[in-house]
Amino acid sequence: MTASYNRSDGRVLSYGHQAIGEEDIASVVEVLRSDWITQGPKVEEFEFAVADYCGAKYGVSFSSGTAALHAACAVAGIGPEDEAITTPLTFVATANAVIYQGGRPVFADIDPLTLNLNPEKIKAQISKKTKVIIPVHFGGLPCDMRKINEIGREKNLVIIEDACHALGAKLLTSNGWERIGSCCYSDMVVFSFHPVKQITTGEGGMVLTNSPELVERLRRFRHHGIRRDCSEAVSEGPWYYEMEDLGFNYRMTDFQSALGLSQLDRLNDFLTRRQAIAERYRESLRQVGLTFQEWDSGRYNHAWHLFVVQLPLEELRASRRMIFEALTSLGIGVNVHYNPVYLNPYYRNLGYKRGECSVAEAYYERALTLPLYPKMTDVDQERVITAISDLLGRFANPKIDHRST
């Protein structure tokens, strides 16, 4: 390895990392010293704050993004024999939430430029069993929700946005710019607050909706299916409750919510830094043959949870694994997002096969995720850019002289 990108300081860069400040710690400590540490006033405050930021009427917090996805699929009414169309380019939780309800995920292929669900491929997968569409805003780039909404409404389908990558992203609507989470084109929007996301609560998630009916069902689902506002409570007494549905203990705590509130105050700063890092990557790495997500910036605003690239393997004397391992050896924590869901053994055992979504599979073969997080410094980023540029130069195929001899 050349000296220009040796790991001189011994630090390892991860592909994503939380940004916890003293104000975050103080907010959590304040709650730990209060009377409430489980589900108290901070939970409701956090729910309101996220919903208000995104432009939705209601927010319901959960113990994880996966729990939030499960809840959304449950209150959407997914059951045995029902199908939900989603993308193969996502974390397995998106599809798993459908299976938790006894439904069957149906995978539609992606657009080769945006890497999001291709609306035309959604149309081709709709059947009499289709009940839900679950678009995923991959990496933080909004899907074409206007078209997806038109498709869903024509068939009377429920639309659940998996926005676990996309807190803070925006799209242009007939009413102007709207944040992902406003539910302007969907019934529910799901967020994750895992440490590598735009803000964190440690683990945690939330469903936003504008439906009074859905919000009540979501609240019951996260609390064992229990309700207290039943008519029998008037005669029985204030202690009385009933379990109306089969629910789960999917509740968020007050100290998690306090952390989330503190993080939310800095979300716009986090987004600004993420965008600056992404723009520098795009400018620098385009020159060495890498390709990226592409979109109409006049209609969509990226939230930059992930910075994914596609390697020009046909021009290299190296595999993706060789590039990956070389970068890892230098303390640069690259990753790959994602192996198409249906290629996992569990899904293959359910009958899914290679070749179902050729664009997603072709993307995966060349995909690499680079470090991107708010606390990443310019020096950190230059280290990544230099290492990748040097490796691609080293492994480049020698130019072939086609001139006749």
C-alpha positions as CSV (number, residue, x, y, z in Angstrom):
1,M,0.0,0.0,0.0
2,T,1.2,3.5,-0.8
3,A,2.0,5.9,2.0
4,S,-0.7,8.3,0.7
5,Y,-3.5,6.3,2.3
6,N,-1.9,4.4,5.1
7,R,-3.9,4.3,8.3
8,S,-1.6,6.7,10.3
9,D,-3.8,7.5,13.3
10,G,-5.0,3.9,14.0
11,R,-8.7,5.0,13.9
12,V,-11.2,2.8,12.1
13,L,-13.9,4.5,10.1
14,S,-17.3,2.8,10.2
15,Y,-19.8,3.1,7.4
16,G,-22.2,4.9,9.8
17,H,-22.1,6.2,13.3
18,Q,-24.2,8.0,15.9
19,A,-23.4,11.6,16.8
20,I,-24.0,11.9,20.6
21,G,-23.3,15.2,22.3
22,E,-23.3,16.3,25.9
23,E,-26.7,17.8,25.4
24,D,-28.1,14.4,24.5
25,I,-26.5,12.8,27.5
26,A,-27.9,15.6,29.8
27,S,-31.4,15.0,28.3
28,V,-31.3,11.3,29.1
29,V,-29.9,11.8,32.6
30,E,-32.7,14.3,33.4
31,V,-35.3,11.6,32.6
32,L,-33.4,8.9,34.5
33,R,-33.6,11.2,37.6
34,S,-37.4,11.8,37.0
35,D,-40.4,9.7,38.0
36,W,-40.8,8.2,34.5
37,I,-38.4,6.0,32.7
38,T,-40.6,3.7,30.7
39,Q,-43.6,5.2,28.8
40,G,-44.2,8.6,30.2
41,P,-44.6,12.2,29.0
42,K,-41.4,12.3,26.9
43,V,-42.8,9.6,24.6
44,E,-45.8,11.6,23.6
45,E,-43.7,14.7,23.3
46,F,-41.3,12.9,20.9
47,E,-44.1,11.5,18.8
48,F,-45.6,15.0,18.4
49,A,-42.3,16.5,17.6
50,V,-41.4,14.1,14.8
51,A,-45.0,14.3,13.4
52,D,-44.8,18.1,13.4
53,Y,-41.4,18.1,11.8
54,C,-42.6,15.9,9.0
55,G,-46.0,17.5,8.6
56,A,-48.1,14.5,9.7
57,K,-51.0,14.6,12.2
58,Y,-50.0,11.6,14.3
59,G,-46.9,9.7,15.4
60,V,-46.8,6.4,17.3
61,S,-43.4,5.3,18.6
62,F,-42.1,1.8,18.8
63,S,-39.2,-0.2,20.2
64,S,-37.5,-0.5,16.8
65,G,-38.0,0.3,13.2
66,T,-38.8,-3.4,12.6
67,A,-41.5,-3.3,15.3
68,A,-42.9,-0.2,13.6
69,L,-43.0,-2.0,10.2
70,H,-44.7,-5.0,11.8
71,A,-47.3,-2.7,13.4
72,A,-48.0,-0.9,10.1
73,C,-48.4,-4.2,8.2
74,A,-50.7,-5.5,11.0
75,V,-53.1,-2.5,11.0
76,A,-53.1,-2.5,7.2
77,G,-54.9,-5.8,7.6
78,I,-52.3,-8.1,6.0
79,G,-53.1,-11.7,6.7
80,P,-52.8,-15.2,5.2
81,E,-53.1,-15.2,1.4
82,D,-52.5,-11.4,1.2
83,E,-49.6,-10.1,-0.9
84,A,-47.5,-7.0,-0.4
85,I,-45.3,-5.6,-3.2
86,T,-41.9,-4.2,-2.1
87,T,-38.4,-3.9,-3.3
88,P,-35.7,-6.5,-3.0
89,L,-33.1,-3.8,-2.3
90,T,-33.8,-3.3,1.4
91,F,-33.0,-4.7,4.8
92,V,-34.8,-8.0,5.4
93,A,-37.1,-6.4,8.0
94,T,-39.2,-4.8,5.3
95,A,-40.3,-8.1,3.8
96,N,-40.2,-10.0,7.2
97,A,-42.9,-7.7,8.5
98,V,-45.3,-9.0,5.9
99,I,-44.4,-12.6,6.7
100,Y,-45.0,-11.9,10.5
101,Q,-48.6,-11.3,9.5
102,G,-48.9,-14.5,7.4
103,G,-48.7,-12.6,4.1
104,R,-46.4,-13.0,1.2
105,P,-43.9,-10.4,0.0
106,V,-43.8,-9.9,-3.8
107,F,-40.7,-8.3,-5.1
108,A,-40.7,-5.7,-7.9
109,D,-37.5,-4.7,-9.6
110,I,-35.7,-1.4,-9.1
111,D,-35.0,1.6,-11.4
112,P,-31.3,1.3,-12.4
113,L,-30.6,5.0,-11.8
114,T,-32.5,5.8,-8.6
115,L,-32.2,2.2,-7.2
116,N,-35.8,2.7,-5.9
117,L,-38.8,0.7,-6.8
118,N,-39.7,1.0,-10.5
119,P,-43.4,2.0,-10.6
120,E,-43.9,0.1,-13.9
121,K,-42.6,-3.1,-12.3
122,I,-45.1,-2.6,-9.4
123,K,-47.9,-2.6,-11.9
124,A,-46.8,-5.9,-13.4
125,Q,-46.8,-7.6,-10.0
126,I,-50.3,-6.6,-8.9
127,S,-52.7,-9.5,-8.5
128,K,-56.1,-10.2,-6.9
129,K,-54.2,-11.0,-3.7
130,T,-52.3,-7.7,-3.5
131,K,-53.2,-5.6,-0.5
132,V,-50.3,-3.3,0.2
133,I,-47.4,-1.6,-1.5
134,I,-44.3,-0.9,0.6
135,P,-41.9,1.4,-1.3
136,V,-38.5,1.9,0.4
137,H,-36.7,5.2,0.1
138,F,-33.3,3.5,-0.5
139,G,-30.3,5.3,1.0
140,G,-32.5,8.3,1.8
141,L,-33.7,9.1,-1.8
142,P,-37.5,9.4,-2.0
143,C,-39.3,7.0,-4.4
144,D,-41.6,8.4,-7.1
145,M,-44.5,8.5,-4.6
146,R,-46.9,10.3,-6.9
147,K,-46.9,7.5,-9.4
148,I,-46.9,4.8,-6.7
149,N,-49.9,6.6,-5.1
150,E,-51.7,6.6,-8.4
151,I,-51.1,2.9,-8.9
152,G,-52.2,2.1,-5.3
153,R,-55.3,4.2,-5.3
154,E,-56.5,2.8,-8.6
155,K,-56.4,-0.7,-7.1
156,N,-57.6,0.4,-3.6
157,L,-54.3,-0.7,-2.0
158,V,-52.8,0.4,1.3
159,I,-49.5,2.3,0.9
160,I,-46.8,2.0,3.6
161,E,-43.6,4.0,3.1
162,D,-40.6,2.4,4.5
163,A,-38.7,5.6,5.2
164,C,-36.2,4.1,7.7
165,H,-33.4,5.6,5.5
166,A,-35.1,8.9,4.8
167,L,-35.9,11.1,7.8
168,G,-35.5,14.7,6.5
169,A,-35.8,13.9,2.8
170,K,-38.3,15.9,0.7
171,L,-40.2,15.6,-2.5
172,L,-42.0,18.1,-4.7
173,T,-45.8,17.8,-4.7
174,S,-48.6,19.9,-6.1
175,N,-48.6,21.8,-2.8
176,G,-44.8,22.4,-2.9
177,W,-42.0,20.7,-1.1
178,E,-43.2,18.1,1.4
179,R,-41.1,16.1,3.8
180,I,-41.1,12.3,3.7
181,G,-43.4,11.5,6.6
182,S,-46.2,13.9,5.7
183,C,-48.3,11.0,4.3
184,C,-49.3,13.1,1.4
185,Y,-49.0,10.0,-0.9
186,S,-49.5,7.2,1.6
187,D,-51.4,5.8,4.5
188,M,-48.5,5.3,6.9
189,V,-44.8,6.2,6.9
190,V,-42.2,4.2,9.0
191,F,-39.0,5.6,10.5
192,S,-36.1,4.0,12.3
193,F,-33.9,5.6,14.9
194,H,-31.1,3.0,14.9
195,P,-27.6,4.6,15.7
196,V,-26.6,4.8,12.0
197,K,-29.8,6.7,11.0
198,Q,-30.2,10.5,10.8
199,I,-31.2,10.6,14.5
200,T,-31.0,7.9,17.1
201,T,-32.8,6.7,20.2
202,G,-30.5,3.7,20.5
203,E,-33.1,1.4,19.1
204,G,-36.5,2.8,18.1
205,G,-38.9,3.5,15.4
206,M,-42.1,5.4,14.6
207,V,-45.2,5.2,12.4
208,L,-46.7,8.5,11.1
209,T,-50.2,8.7,9.8
210,N,-53.0,11.2,9.2
211,S,-55.7,8.6,10.0
212,P,-57.4,8.8,13.5
213,E,-58.5,5.2,13.0
214,L,-55.0,3.9,12.2
215,V,-53.3,5.8,15.0
216,E,-55.6,4.2,17.6
217,R,-55.0,0.7,16.2
218,L,-51.2,1.4,16.1
219,R,-51.2,2.4,19.8
220,R,-53.1,-0.7,20.8
221,F,-50.9,-3.0,18.8
222,R,-47.7,-1.8,20.6
223,H,-49.4,-2.3,24.0
224,H,-50.6,-5.9,23.9
225,G,-53.8,-5.0,22.0
226,I,-55.1,-3.4,25.2
227,R,-57.6,-0.5,25.3
228,R,-58.9,1.4,28.4
229,D,-61.4,3.7,26.8
230,C,-64.1,0.9,26.6
231,S,-67.7,1.4,27.8
232,E,-67.4,-1.3,30.5
233,A,-64.8,0.8,32.3
234,V,-67.6,3.2,33.3
235,S,-69.4,0.5,35.3
236,E,-66.3,-1.5,36.4
237,G,-64.0,1.3,37.5
238,P,-60.9,3.3,36.3
239,W,-58.6,0.3,36.6
240,Y,-60.5,-1.7,34.0
241,Y,-59.0,-2.5,30.6
242,E,-59.7,-5.0,27.8
243,M,-57.4,-6.8,25.4
244,E,-59.2,-6.2,22.1
245,D,-56.6,-7.5,19.7
246,L,-53.5,-9.6,19.8
247,G,-50.7,-7.1,20.3
248,F,-47.1,-6.9,21.4
249,N,-45.0,-5.1,23.9
250,Y,-43.3,-2.7,21.3
251,R,-43.1,0.4,23.4
252,M,-40.4,3.0,23.4
253,T,-39.1,4.4,26.8
254,D,-39.1,7.9,28.1
255,F,-35.3,8.1,28.2
256,Q,-35.1,6.9,24.6
257,S,-37.6,9.6,23.7
258,A,-35.5,12.3,25.5
259,L,-32.5,11.3,23.4
260,G,-34.6,11.5,20.3
261,L,-35.9,14.9,21.1
262,S,-32.4,16.2,21.7
263,Q,-31.2,14.7,18.5
264,L,-34.2,16.1,16.6
265,D,-33.0,19.6,17.5
266,R,-29.9,19.0,15.5
267,L,-31.4,17.0,12.7
268,N,-31.1,19.8,10.1
269,D,-27.4,20.2,11.0
270,F,-26.9,16.5,10.6
271,L,-28.6,16.6,7.2
272,T,-26.5,19.5,6.0
273,R,-23.3,17.7,6.9
274,R,-24.4,14.5,5.3
275,Q,-25.2,16.4,2.1
276,A,-21.8,18.1,2.1
277,I,-20.0,14.7,2.4
278,A,-22.1,13.2,-0.3
279,E,-21.5,16.1,-2.7
280,R,-17.7,15.8,-2.2
281,Y,-17.8,12.1,-2.8
282,R,-19.7,12.5,-6.0
283,E,-17.5,15.2,-7.3
284,S,-14.2,13.4,-6.5
285,L,-15.1,9.8,-7.2
286,R,-16.9,10.3,-10.5
287,Q,-13.5,11.0,-12.0
288,V,-12.3,7.5,-11.1
289,G,-15.2,5.7,-12.8
290,L,-17.6,5.1,-9.9
291,T,-21.3,5.5,-10.5
292,F,-24.0,6.6,-8.0
293,Q,-27.7,7.0,-7.5
294,E,-29.1,9.5,-9.9
295,W,-32.3,11.5,-9.6
296,D,-34.1,14.7,-10.6
297,S,-32.9,17.2,-7.9
298,G,-35.7,19.5,-8.9
299,R,-38.2,17.0,-7.6
300,Y,-36.4,15.0,-4.9
301,N,-34.2,15.9,-1.9
302,H,-31.9,13.1,-0.7
303,A,-31.4,12.5,3.1
304,W,-28.1,10.6,2.6
305,H,-28.4,7.8,5.1
306,L,-26.2,5.7,2.8
307,F,-23.6,6.6,0.1
308,V,-23.6,3.7,-2.3
309,V,-21.4,3.3,-5.3
310,Q,-21.1,0.8,-8.1
311,L,-17.6,-0.4,-9.0
312,P,-16.6,-0.5,-12.7
313,L,-15.5,-4.2,-12.3
314,E,-15.4,-4.7,-16.0
315,E,-12.5,-2.2,-16.1
316,L,-10.6,-3.7,-13.1
317,R,-8.3,-6.6,-12.5
318,A,-9.9,-7.0,-9.1
319,S,-13.2,-8.3,-7.6
320,R,-15.5,-6.4,-5.3
321,R,-14.3,-8.5,-2.5
322,M,-10.6,-7.6,-3.1
323,I,-11.5,-3.9,-3.1
324,F,-13.6,-4.4,0.0
325,E,-10.9,-6.2,1.9
326,A,-8.2,-3.8,0.9
327,L,-10.2,-0.9,2.2
328,T,-11.1,-2.7,5.4
329,S,-7.4,-3.5,6.0
330,L,-6.8,0.3,5.9
331,G,-9.4,0.8,8.7
332,I,-12.1,2.1,6.2
333,G,-15.3,0.4,7.2
334,V,-17.1,-0.1,3.9
335,N,-20.2,-2.2,3.7
336,V,-22.6,-3.6,1.1
337,H,-26.3,-2.7,1.0
338,Y,-28.0,-5.0,0.1
339,N,-28.1,-8.6,-1.1
340,P,-31.6,-8.8,-2.7
341,V,-33.9,-10.1,0.1
342,Y,-35.2,-13.1,-1.8
343,L,-31.6,-14.5,-2.2
344,N,-31.4,-15.1,1.5
345,P,-31.7,-18.8,2.5
346,Y,-35.0,-18.3,4.4
347,Y,-36.6,-16.8,1.3
348,R,-35.1,-19.4,-1.1
349,N,-36.7,-22.0,1.1
350,L,-40.1,-20.3,0.5
351,G,-39.6,-20.7,-3.3
352,Y,-38.1,-17.4,-4.3
353,K,-35.4,-17.8,-7.0
354,R,-32.5,-15.9,-8.5
355,G,-33.4,-13.9,-11.5
356,E,-36.7,-12.5,-10.2
357,C,-35.3,-8.9,-10.2
358,S,-32.4,-8.7,-12.6
359,V,-31.7,-5.0,-12.2
360,A,-31.4,-5.4,-8.4
361,E,-29.2,-8.4,-8.7
362,A,-26.9,-6.6,-11.2
363,Y,-26.6,-3.7,-8.9
364,Y,-25.7,-5.9,-5.9
365,E,-22.8,-7.5,-7.8
366,R,-21.0,-4.1,-8.1
367,A,-22.3,-2.4,-4.9
368,L,-20.2,-0.8,-2.2
369,T,-21.2,1.5,0.7
370,L,-18.8,4.2,1.8
371,P,-18.5,5.8,5.2
372,L,-20.9,8.7,5.7
373,Y,-22.0,10.2,9.1
374,P,-22.1,13.7,10.6
375,K,-19.0,13.4,12.8
376,M,-16.9,12.3,9.8
377,T,-14.2,15.0,9.2
378,D,-12.9,16.3,6.0
379,V,-9.6,14.5,6.8
380,D,-11.5,11.2,7.3
381,Q,-13.3,11.7,3.9
382,E,-10.0,12.5,2.1
383,R,-8.6,9.3,3.5
384,V,-11.5,7.3,1.9
385,I,-11.3,9.2,-1.4
386,T,-7.5,8.7,-1.7
387,A,-7.6,5.0,-0.8
388,I,-10.3,4.2,-3.3
389,S,-8.7,6.3,-6.1
390,D,-5.4,4.6,-5.5
391,L,-6.9,1.1,-5.5
392,L,-8.9,1.7,-8.6
393,G,-5.7,3.0,-10.3
394,R,-3.7,0.1,-9.2
395,F,-6.2,-2.5,-10.3
396,A,-7.1,-0.8,-13.6
397,N,-6.8,-3.0,-16.7
398,P,-3.9,-1.8,-18.9
399,K,-5.1,0.0,-21.9
400,I,-5.0,-2.2,-25.0
401,D,-3.5,-0.7,-28.1
402,H,-5.9,-1.7,-31.0
403,R,-3.7,-0.1,-33.7
404,S,-2.6,-2.6,-36.3
405,T,1.0,-3.6,-36.3
